[in-house]
Amino acid sequence: MKNPNAIVSSIIRLDPPLKGSPAEMLRAQPDLSVELEGGRRVRLDPENPRSPGFIQVLDGLSKQHLPVYLEIEPNTSMITRLLVAKFNRIVNVQPAGKDALDVELEYSHARHTLLRGQEDFDELEKVLHEAMRNRDTIILTEDDRHNIIDVRFFKPGPDEPLPPLPEPKFPKPWPGPLDWLRKLFKWIWYWPWWPWWPWFRCVSGSRAQQVFDAMSATSCNPLSVPVPCIPFLYPDDGCWGRAHEMCRLMIGMGVSPKKVWIQGRLYVNTRNNPDCYVRWGWHVAPTLCVHGPGLFQSNEMVIDPSLFITPVTQSMWKSIQGDPAATLTPTPASYFRLNGTTDPTYVYTNSVLAQYRMELLARALNLGPPPYANCP
């Protein structure tokens, strides 16, 4: 049985609309309410220190047309808990021992769990399997341990936008008749440099560190998450959006990034999760070709501020992710997803970043901002 005091809504309207600082607005409008699906209204408690943050999250989700999960006090309709729900599709559901199911989502690299001990397990399992079978879009909510607490089908109204879940769009090949000509010109251009021409796109170690520091400097303040910050402090999910945005910034700095993808049963220790670790099915980060150690030698170094404070070799990047059997796959920077999907206009990149900024802010409001002192 679903929590009777929980509401999931893909429609969010602040009344009155947010203008200026959420804290100042709440002081000036203590009767501020939120309109949800079906015209239902909930309220924000002006005495709750988390309410200004709740307003910011609700406003951000509303602008991105993303859903919200709310728990309310039944007598007053005051919001007591807020979580960012997800539009997604189910890829796979399989047993994880005797006590849980592992749920793989199409647009997530985190590992998600449905615990058998929860009261509405049978109902949620049925929805997951049906959604996987029919490739339906669902709205899924989970806690900070990625334990699923609510799943329901998404049924948009006539005026609602579609969820930001693109179908794969693969890179367009060159036109057939011109393919041989392009390849010939490319061969003629590079031939005088072979085998040294790849070395010339590489950068020095000090330049690689400068690029890394520039990427790290874009990290979000977890209690304000100003656009266009990158939510490195929410390592749980969203790496493909972070990596694509970093590649955009690197190209703007005049360097030539690529990407490396890792797939496996990944387990990474981190102080930026309240449980001190994250579990992934895959992960991705940009790479830069760096000169050395010898003349005309080079190495692809990984730029990943969610895990390190400096560029690292791909072998070191792999070694801290907890699965020696994991596989690495290099791709061009243009690959938004490993399946070849691209995002040349960065529309989906911005949507991913916006969602996980809100996830970071919601976690900071509920559990305090990272890094977490209880983690070694």
C-alpha angles and dihedrals in degrees: 000000000000119000104272090212094053125097128190116193136171089193117074124171123170113215108234098021117249115271121173124334116005091220093051092045092051091051091050094041107034089166092060110149138186123227115214136178116318091021092286114156131208129182139226118232108234089204094056110095089210094058096089088054090047088054091052092050093046092049091048093049091047092054091049093044090237125148128249134209114214133182115200140192101251098218097049103022088230116156111249101168134022128191130173109244121207136229106217149136127241116243100175143353118197139157118274099195120302098306106051151022124234111225120199116203124203094227103040137070093198121099112244126202135204109199117217092215097068118104098241097041095123093050094048093046090053092052092048094052094045092048091049092049095049097032089236123171111246137188108231128187126191137171125246091277089057092248107151113240103167137021127174137159117262111235109177120210121231092267098040122105120239116258117265095256109127123199113236113282111189126209111274114244121230114270109277100237092051097042096092092046093052091048091049093052090046091051092048091049095050100035097087090054099046123154092009101049096090089056091063094065090058125099134216122265091251091051090050090053090050090053091047091050091049090053093046091050090064091066116131126251097236094220096050107019095195117200126278094027120124114235098229088149089067098064094162096089146346099065094142090060092047092048094049093049091048090052090052091052093045092052087052088055090057099254130119112236129186129186136242123203127200124199127190144081094309126192119180129182113226139163090215095076120067090229089051095238143062130210121215138179090205141350138196137200137167122263133206127202107239126194119248170317088197136012111295089004124121143175133209104237123197121235106205117148090175088071110017144031095220139030111282137191118263090246091056091045089053095044096063094051096079103239118092089186093057117122128228123215122186119209138169117276089250093072106103090179129020090245089070099263111151133202106198094165093046091229093132092038090058091047092053092047092048092051095051093044085060091046090053093048093047091051092048090051094048101038107012128263124298145283093070117219093213091066119091 
